[in-house]
Amino acid sequence: MANRSYLYTASKELTQLRDVSEWNYDIPLFYKIVLGSETQMSASKIWNFELPIVIKGDFKNGLKKFYDFLDYLETQQDLDKEAIAGYRQDTLDFFEKYPERALDLFFMEGGEIFDMTGDVTPIEQQNEALYHEIISISKDIDDILNQKPDNVFDFKHTPWLQEIKKDINALSVYWTYVTYFSFNKS
């Protein structure tokens, strides 16, 4: 097993999915942000697992939340503005180059990541915990964007923000037109 998380875009009916990203050994922060609009749990399209082990969210609003958050972070002192601009530009470039991937939903398969510790915590419980984490991050970002504090790190003391404070690369993006489990022909 490759131990990756996979991000796709999908039609509302989940009849069409397109590869957009994969990440080794983790579920990256940018997935958690783009999945943060109209977030729901769903059944896997990769694994034959009866319980929901997928997270999906609205594509357009999730991507807007990511862009708006990056714009806000550029106003913050002591953050690498070039890196932030690079994450935005990489994202813009990817969806400009592959406009057919701008579908209705983001659809994240985390089963391989969850399976690494599935003998300790059941996969479906890990997915539910991730779902709640995404909801929490989304609410934090909404609060931040509504209030636009001068110093975000004084405003919210959450672990995901501390990751960004410690290393801006916590927001790194990786977009790709093909993943190991490809749905590009769906």
CYANA upper distance limits for C-alpha pairs under 8 A (distance plus 0.5 A):
  1 MET  CA    112 GLU  CA      7.69
  2 ALA  CA     24 ASN  CA      8.15
  2 ALA  CA    112 GLU  CA      7.81
  3 ASN  CA     24 ASN  CA      6.63
  3 ASN  CA     25 TYR  CA      5.87
  3 ASN  CA    112 GLU  CA      5.33
  3 ASN  CA    113 ILE  CA      5.85
  3 ASN  CA    116 MET  CA      7.86
  4 ARG  CA     22 GLU  CA      6.83
  4 ARG  CA     23 TRP  CA      5.79
  4 ARG  CA     24 ASN  CA      4.94
  4 ARG  CA     25 TYR  CA      5.92
  4 ARG  CA     26 ASP  CA      7.24
  4 ARG  CA    110 GLY  CA      7.75
  4 ARG  CA    112 GLU  CA      6.26
  4 ARG  CA    113 ILE  CA      6.43
  5 SER  CA     22 GLU  CA      6.01
  5 SER  CA     23 TRP  CA      5.80
  5 SER  CA     24 ASN  CA      7.15
  5 SER  CA     25 TYR  CA      7.84
  5 SER  CA     26 ASP  CA      7.04
  5 SER  CA     27 ILE  CA      6.36
  5 SER  CA    108 MET  CA      7.64
  5 SER  CA    109 GLU  CA      6.32
  5 SER  CA    110 GLY  CA      5.19
  5 SER  CA    111 GLY  CA      7.77
  5 SER  CA    112 GLU  CA      7.06
  5 SER  CA    113 ILE  CA      6.70
  6 TYR  CA     19 ASP  CA      8.49
  6 TYR  CA     21 SER  CA      6.38
  6 TYR  CA     22 GLU  CA      4.87
  6 TYR  CA     23 TRP  CA      7.14
  6 TYR  CA    108 MET  CA      6.11
  6 TYR  CA    109 GLU  CA      5.58
  6 TYR  CA    110 GLY  CA      7.03
  6 TYR  CA    179 THR  CA      7.84
  7 LEU  CA     19 ASP  CA      7.14
  7 LEU  CA     20 VAL  CA      6.29
  7 LEU  CA     21 SER  CA      5.44
  7 LEU  CA     22 GLU  CA      6.50
  7 LEU  CA     31 TYR  CA      7.93
  7 LEU  CA    106 PHE  CA      7.36
  7 LEU  CA    107 PHE  CA      6.26
  7 LEU  CA    108 MET  CA      4.96
  7 LEU  CA    109 GLU  CA      6.91
  8 TYR  CA     17 LEU  CA      6.70
  8 TYR  CA     18 ARG  CA      5.81
  8 TYR  CA     19 ASP  CA      5.16
  8 TYR  CA     20 VAL  CA      5.67
  8 TYR  CA     21 SER  CA      7.26
  8 TYR  CA    106 PHE  CA      6.23
  8 TYR  CA    107 PHE  CA      5.50
  8 TYR  CA    108 MET  CA      6.71
  9 THR  CA     17 LEU  CA      6.03
  9 THR  CA     18 ARG  CA      5.71
  9 THR  CA     19 ASP  CA      7.17
  9 THR  CA     20 VAL  CA      7.30
  9 THR  CA     59 PHE  CA      7.78
  9 THR  CA    101 ARG  CA      6.73
  9 THR  CA    102 ALA  CA      7.36
  9 THR  CA    103 LEU  CA      6.17
  9 THR  CA    104 ASP  CA      7.56
  9 THR  CA    105 LEU  CA      5.86
  9 THR  CA    106 PHE  CA      4.99
  9 THR  CA    107 PHE  CA      6.21
 10 ALA  CA     14 LEU  CA      6.08
 10 ALA  CA     15 THR  CA      7.93
 10 ALA  CA     16 GLN  CA      5.99
 10 ALA  CA     17 LEU  CA      4.74
 10 ALA  CA     18 ARG  CA      6.86
 10 ALA  CA    103 LEU  CA      5.99
 10 ALA  CA    104 ASP  CA      6.37
 10 ALA  CA    105 LEU  CA      5.48
 10 ALA  CA    106 PHE  CA      6.73
 10 ALA  CA    107 PHE  CA      6.96
 11 SER  CA     15 THR  CA      6.78
 11 SER  CA     16 GLN  CA      5.84
 11 SER  CA     17 LEU  CA      7.12
 11 SER  CA    103 LEU  CA      6.12
 11 SER  CA    104 ASP  CA      5.55
 11 SER  CA    105 LEU  CA      6.74
 12 LYS  CA    104 ASP  CA      6.23
 12 LYS  CA    105 LEU  CA      7.04
 15 THR  CA    186 SER  CA      7.33
 16 GLN  CA    183 PHE  CA      8.25
 16 GLN  CA    186 SER  CA      5.61
 17 LEU  CA    183 PHE  CA      5.93
 17 LEU  CA    184 ASN  CA      6.90
 17 LEU  CA    186 SER  CA      6.56
 18 ARG  CA    101 ARG  CA      6.42
 18 ARG  CA    182 SER  CA      8.00
 18 ARG  CA    183 PHE  CA      5.93
 18 ARG  CA    184 ASN  CA      5.27
 18 ARG  CA    185 LYS  CA      8.42
 18 ARG  CA    186 SER  CA      8.20
 19 ASP  CA    101 ARG  CA      8.23
 19 ASP  CA    176 THR  CA      7.58
 19 ASP  CA    177 TYR  CA      6.19
 19 ASP  CA    178 VAL  CA      5.86
 19 ASP  CA    179 THR  CA      6.37
 19 ASP  CA    182 SER  CA      6.57
 19 ASP  CA    183 PHE  CA      6.66
 19 ASP  CA    184 ASN  CA      6.59
 20 VAL  CA    101 ARG  CA      7.92
 20 VAL  CA    175 TRP  CA      5.99
 20 VAL  CA    176 THR  CA      5.63
 20 VAL  CA    177 TYR  CA      6.01
 20 VAL  CA    178 VAL  CA      7.35
 20 VAL  CA    179 THR  CA      7.92
 21 SER  CA    174 TYR  CA      6.58
 21 SER  CA    175 TRP  CA      5.24
 21 SER  CA    176 THR  CA      5.62
 21 SER  CA    177 TYR  CA      7.92
 21 SER  CA    178 VAL  CA      8.13
 21 SER  CA    179 THR  CA      7.14
 22 GLU  CA    174 TYR  CA      7.84
 22 GLU  CA    175 TRP  CA      8.13
 22 GLU  CA    176 THR  CA      8.04
 22 GLU  CA    179 THR  CA      6.75
 23 TRP  CA     27 ILE  CA      7.25
 23 TRP  CA     28 PRO  CA      7.58
 23 TRP  CA    174 TYR  CA      8.09
 25 TYR  CA    113 ILE  CA      6.70
 26 ASP  CA    113 ILE  CA      6.83
 27 ILE  CA     31 TYR  CA      7.28
 27 ILE  CA     32 LYS  CA      8.09
 27 ILE  CA    110 GLY  CA      7.75
 27 ILE  CA    113 ILE  CA      8.10
 28 PRO  CA     32 LYS  CA      7.28
 28 PRO  CA    170 ALA  CA      8.04
 28 PRO  CA    171 LEU  CA      8.18
 29 LEU  CA     33 ILE  CA      6.82
 29 LEU  CA    160 TRP  CA      8.19
 29 LEU  CA    170 ALA  CA      7.03
 29 LEU  CA    171 LEU  CA      6.42
 30 PHE  CA     34 VAL  CA      6.69
 30 PHE  CA     66 PHE  CA      8.03
 30 PHE  CA    171 LEU  CA      6.25
 30 PHE  CA    172 SER  CA      7.57
 30 PHE  CA    173 VAL  CA      6.96
 31 TYR  CA     35 LEU  CA      6.52
 31 TYR  CA    108 MET  CA      8.25
 32 LYS  CA     36 GLY  CA      6.87
 32 LYS  CA    133 GLU  CA      8.49
 32 LYS  CA    134 ILE  CA      5.81
 32 LYS  CA    137 ILE  CA      7.97
 33 ILE  CA     62 GLY  CA      7.32
 33 ILE  CA     65 LYS  CA      7.74
 33 ILE  CA     66 PHE  CA      6.58
 33 ILE  CA    134 ILE  CA      7.45
 33 ILE  CA    137 ILE  CA      7.50
 33 ILE  CA    138 SER  CA      7.03
 34 VAL  CA     57 GLY  CA      7.97
 34 VAL  CA     59 PHE  CA      7.76
 34 VAL  CA     61 ASN  CA      8.44
 34 VAL  CA     62 GLY  CA      4.63
 34 VAL  CA     63 LEU  CA      5.84
 34 VAL  CA     65 LYS  CA      7.37
 34 VAL  CA     66 PHE  CA      6.45
 34 VAL  CA    106 PHE  CA      7.89
 35 LEU  CA     39 THR  CA      6.67
 35 LEU  CA     55 ILE  CA      7.81
 35 LEU  CA     56 LYS  CA      6.63
 35 LEU  CA     57 GLY  CA      5.13
 35 LEU  CA     58 ASP  CA      7.41
 35 LEU  CA     59 PHE  CA      8.11
 35 LEU  CA     62 GLY  CA      6.21
 35 LEU  CA    106 PHE  CA      6.77
 35 LEU  CA    107 PHE  CA      8.34
 35 LEU  CA    134 ILE  CA      7.54
 36 GLY  CA     57 GLY  CA      6.76
 36 GLY  CA     58 ASP  CA      8.30
 36 GLY  CA     62 GLY  CA      6.26
 36 GLY  CA     65 LYS  CA      8.42
 36 GLY  CA    134 ILE  CA      6.28
 36 GLY  CA    135 ILE  CA      6.64
 36 GLY  CA    137 ILE  CA      7.92
 36 GLY  CA    138 SER  CA      5.54
 37 SER  CA     57 GLY  CA      5.83
 37 SER  CA     58 ASP  CA      5.86
 37 SER  CA     59 PHE  CA      8.39
 37 SER  CA     61 ASN  CA      6.51
 37 SER  CA     62 GLY  CA      5.69
 37 SER  CA    138 SER  CA      7.81
 38 GLU  CA     57 GLY  CA      5.69
 38 GLU  CA     58 ASP  CA      6.16
 39 THR  CA     55 ILE  CA      7.41
 39 THR  CA     56 LYS  CA      6.20
 39 THR  CA     57 GLY  CA      4.89
 39 THR  CA     58 ASP  CA      7.65
 39 THR  CA    131 TYR  CA      8.01
 39 THR  CA    134 ILE  CA      8.34
 39 THR  CA    135 ILE  CA      7.65
 40 GLN  CA     55 ILE  CA      6.25
 40 GLN  CA     56 LYS  CA      5.87
 40 GLN  CA     57 GLY  CA      6.81
 40 GLN  CA    131 TYR  CA      7.90
 41 MET  CA     52 PRO  CA      6.35
 41 MET  CA     53 ILE  CA      7.41
 41 MET  CA     54 VAL  CA      6.07
 41 MET  CA     55 ILE  CA      5.12
 41 MET  CA     56 LYS  CA      6.74
 41 MET  CA    127 ASN  CA      8.39
 41 MET  CA    128 GLU  CA      8.13
 41 MET  CA    131 TYR  CA      7.51
 42 SER  CA     52 PRO  CA      5.25
 42 SER  CA     53 ILE  CA      6.88
 42 SER  CA     54 VAL  CA      5.43
 42 SER  CA     55 ILE  CA      6.46
 42 SER  CA     56 LYS  CA      7.34
 43 ALA  CA     49 PHE  CA      7.93
 43 ALA  CA     50 GLU  CA      7.55
 43 ALA  CA     51 LEU  CA      6.91
 43 ALA  CA     52 PRO  CA      4.85
 43 ALA  CA     53 ILE  CA      6.39
 43 ALA  CA     54 VAL  CA      6.27
 44 SER  CA     48 ASN  CA      7.61
 44 SER  CA     49 PHE  CA      7.32
 44 SER  CA     52 PRO  CA      7.20
 44 SER  CA     53 ILE  CA      6.50
 44 SER  CA     54 VAL  CA      6.12
 44 SER  CA    109 GLU  CA      7.20
 46 ILE  CA    109 GLU  CA      8.13
 46 ILE  CA    181 PHE  CA      7.91
 47 TRP  CA    111 GLY  CA      7.97
 49 PHE  CA     53 ILE  CA      8.27
 51 LEU  CA    124 GLU  CA      6.84
 52 PRO  CA    124 GLU  CA      6.77
 52 PRO  CA    127 ASN  CA      8.03
 53 ILE  CA    109 GLU  CA      7.65
 53 ILE  CA    110 GLY  CA      7.43
 53 ILE  CA    111 GLY  CA      6.89
 53 ILE  CA    123 ILE  CA      7.34
 53 ILE  CA    124 GLU  CA      5.94
 53 ILE  CA    127 ASN  CA      5.83
 53 ILE  CA    128 GLU  CA      8.35
 54 VAL  CA    107 PHE  CA      7.53
 54 VAL  CA    108 MET  CA      6.17
 54 VAL  CA    109 GLU  CA      5.58
 54 VAL  CA    110 GLY  CA      6.94
 54 VAL  CA    111 GLY  CA      8.14
 54 VAL  CA    127 ASN  CA      7.36
 55 ILE  CA    107 PHE  CA      6.52
 55 ILE  CA    108 MET  CA      5.80
 55 ILE  CA    109 GLU  CA      7.53
 55 ILE  CA    127 ASN  CA      8.05
 55 ILE  CA    131 TYR  CA      7.17
 56 LYS  CA    105 LEU  CA      7.00
 56 LYS  CA    106 PHE  CA      5.91
 56 LYS  CA    107 PHE  CA      4.88
 56 LYS  CA    108 MET  CA      6.62
 57 GLY  CA     62 GLY  CA      7.43
 57 GLY  CA    105 LEU  CA      5.99
 57 GLY  CA    106 PHE  CA      5.79
 57 GLY  CA    107 PHE  CA      7.29
 58 ASP  CA     62 GLY  CA      6.23
 58 ASP  CA    104 ASP  CA      6.74
 58 ASP  CA    105 LEU  CA      5.12
 58 ASP  CA    106 PHE  CA      6.69
 59 PHE  CA     63 LEU  CA      6.53
 59 PHE  CA    102 ALA  CA      7.86
 59 PHE  CA    103 LEU  CA      7.22
 59 PHE  CA    104 ASP  CA      5.87
 59 PHE  CA    105 LEU  CA      4.81
 59 PHE  CA    106 PHE  CA      5.65
 60 LYS  CA     64 LYS  CA      6.70
 60 LYS  CA    102 ALA  CA      8.43
 60 LYS  CA    104 ASP  CA      7.58
 60 LYS  CA    105 LEU  CA      8.19
 61 ASN  CA     65 LYS  CA      6.57
 62 GLY  CA     66 PHE  CA      6.87
 63 LEU  CA     67 TYR  CA      6.78
 64 LYS  CA     68 ASP  CA      6.48
 65 LYS  CA     69 PHE  CA      6.50
 65 LYS  CA    141 ILE  CA      8.43
 66 PHE  CA     70 LEU  CA      6.71
 67 TYR  CA     71 ASP  CA      6.65
 67 TYR  CA     88 ARG  CA      7.06
 68 ASP  CA     72 TYR  CA      6.73
 68 ASP  CA    145 LEU  CA      8.16
 69 PHE  CA     73 LEU  CA      6.65
 69 PHE  CA    141 ILE  CA      7.49
 69 PHE  CA    145 LEU  CA      7.55
 70 LEU  CA     74 GLU  CA      6.88
 70 LEU  CA     84 ILE  CA      6.78
 70 LEU  CA     85 ALA  CA      8.19
 70 LEU  CA     88 ARG  CA      7.57
 71 ASP  CA     75 THR  CA      7.76
 72 TYR  CA     76 GLN  CA      7.82
 72 TYR  CA    145 LEU  CA      7.73
 72 TYR  CA    148 LYS  CA      7.96
 73 LEU  CA     79 LEU  CA      8.01
 73 LEU  CA     84 ILE  CA      8.11
 74 GLU  CA     79 LEU  CA      7.74
 74 GLU  CA     80 ASP  CA      8.46
 74 GLU  CA     81 LYS  CA      5.99
 74 GLU  CA     84 ILE  CA      7.37
 74 GLU  CA     85 ALA  CA      8.48
 76 GLN  CA    150 ASP  CA      7.65
 76 GLN  CA    151 ASN  CA      7.02
 76 GLN  CA    152 VAL  CA      7.97
 77 GLN  CA    151 ASN  CA      8.22
 79 LEU  CA    165 LYS  CA      8.05
 79 LEU  CA    168 ILE  CA      7.40
 80 ASP  CA     84 ILE  CA      6.99
 80 ASP  CA    168 ILE  CA      7.36
 81 LYS  CA     85 ALA  CA      6.55
 82 GLU  CA     86 GLY  CA      6.54
 83 ALA  CA     87 TYR  CA      6.85
 83 ALA  CA    168 ILE  CA      7.85
 83 ALA  CA    169 ASN  CA      8.19
 84 ILE  CA     88 ARG  CA      6.95
 84 ILE  CA    168 ILE  CA      8.23
 84 ILE  CA    171 LEU  CA      8.46
 85 ALA  CA     89 GLN  CA      6.55
 86 GLY  CA     90 ASP  CA      6.43
 87 TYR  CA     91 THR  CA      6.77
 87 TYR  CA    171 LEU  CA      8.03
 87 TYR  CA    172 SER  CA      6.72
 87 TYR  CA    173 VAL  CA      6.45
 88 ARG  CA     92 LEU  CA      6.66
 89 GLN  CA     93 ASP  CA      6.36
 90 ASP  CA     94 PHE  CA      6.60
 90 ASP  CA    173 VAL  CA      8.02
 90 ASP  CA    175 TRP  CA      8.26
 91 THR  CA     95 PHE  CA      6.94
 91 THR  CA    173 VAL  CA      7.99
 91 THR  CA    175 TRP  CA      7.74
 92 LEU  CA     96 GLU  CA      6.53
 93 ASP  CA     97 LYS  CA      6.48
 94 PHE  CA     98 TYR  CA      6.54
 94 PHE  CA    175 TRP  CA      7.21
 94 PHE  CA    176 THR  CA      8.44
 95 PHE  CA     99 PRO  CA      5.67
 95 PHE  CA    101 ARG  CA      7.29
 95 PHE  CA    102 ALA  CA      7.24
 98 TYR  CA    102 ALA  CA      8.33
 98 TYR  CA    177 TYR  CA      8.36
110 GLY  CA    114 PHE  CA      6.67
110 GLY  CA    127 ASN  CA      8.14
111 GLY  CA    115 ASP  CA      6.38
111 GLY  CA    123 ILE  CA      7.57
112 GLU  CA    116 MET  CA      7.23
113 ILE  CA    117 THR  CA      8.31
114 PHE  CA    118 GLY  CA      6.35
114 PHE  CA    123 ILE  CA      5.81
114 PHE  CA    126 GLN  CA      6.85
114 PHE  CA    127 ASN  CA      8.01
115 ASP  CA    119 ASP  CA      8.15
115 ASP  CA    123 ILE  CA      6.81
117 THR  CA    121 THR  CA      6.73
117 THR  CA    122 PRO  CA      8.36
117 THR  CA    123 ILE  CA      8.45
118 GLY  CA    122 PRO  CA      5.41
118 GLY  CA    123 ILE  CA      5.80
121 THR  CA    125 GLN  CA      7.14
121 THR  CA    126 GLN  CA      7.16
122 PRO  CA    126 GLN  CA      6.97
123 ILE  CA    127 ASN  CA      6.80
124 GLU  CA    128 GLU  CA      6.70
125 GLN  CA    129 ALA  CA      6.66
126 GLN  CA    130 LEU  CA      6.69
127 ASN  CA    131 TYR  CA      6.60
128 GLU  CA    132 HIS  CA      6.86
129 ALA  CA    133 GLU  CA      6.69
130 LEU  CA    134 ILE  CA      6.61
131 TYR  CA    135 ILE  CA      6.80
132 HIS  CA    136 SER  CA      6.65
133 GLU  CA    137 ILE  CA      6.64
134 ILE  CA    138 SER  CA      6.53
135 ILE  CA    139 LYS  CA      6.71
136 SER  CA    140 ASP  CA      6.68
137 ILE  CA    141 ILE  CA      6.65
137 ILE  CA    160 TRP  CA      8.22
138 SER  CA    142 ASP  CA      6.67
139 LYS  CA    143 ASP  CA      6.70
140 ASP  CA    144 ILE  CA      6.62
140 ASP  CA    156 LYS  CA      8.20
141 ILE  CA    145 LEU  CA      6.50
142 ASP  CA    146 ASN  CA      6.53
143 ASP  CA    147 GLN  CA      6.57
144 ILE  CA    148 LYS  CA      5.79
144 ILE  CA    149 PRO  CA      7.26
144 ILE  CA    152 VAL  CA      7.68
144 ILE  CA    155 PHE  CA      8.47
148 LYS  CA    152 VAL  CA      8.22
149 PRO  CA    155 PHE  CA      7.06
151 ASN  CA    155 PHE  CA      6.94
152 VAL  CA    156 LYS  CA      6.70
153 PHE  CA    157 HIS  CA      6.77
153 PHE  CA    161 LEU  CA      7.45
153 PHE  CA    162 GLN  CA      7.85
153 PHE  CA    165 LYS  CA      7.85
156 LYS  CA    161 LEU  CA      7.97
157 HIS  CA    161 LEU  CA      7.42
157 HIS  CA    162 GLN  CA      7.50
158 THR  CA    162 GLN  CA      6.82
159 PRO  CA    163 GLU  CA      6.80
160 TRP  CA    164 ILE  CA      7.23
161 LEU  CA    165 LYS  CA      6.76
162 GLN  CA    166 LYS  CA      6.53
163 GLU  CA    167 ASP  CA      6.54
163 GLU  CA    168 ILE  CA      8.06
163 GLU  CA    170 ALA  CA      6.67
164 ILE  CA    168 ILE  CA      5.26
164 ILE  CA    169 ASN  CA      7.69
164 ILE  CA    170 ALA  CA      6.03
164 ILE  CA    171 LEU  CA      7.40
168 ILE  CA    172 SER  CA      8.12
178 VAL  CA    182 SER  CA      6.57
178 VAL  CA    184 ASN  CA      7.94
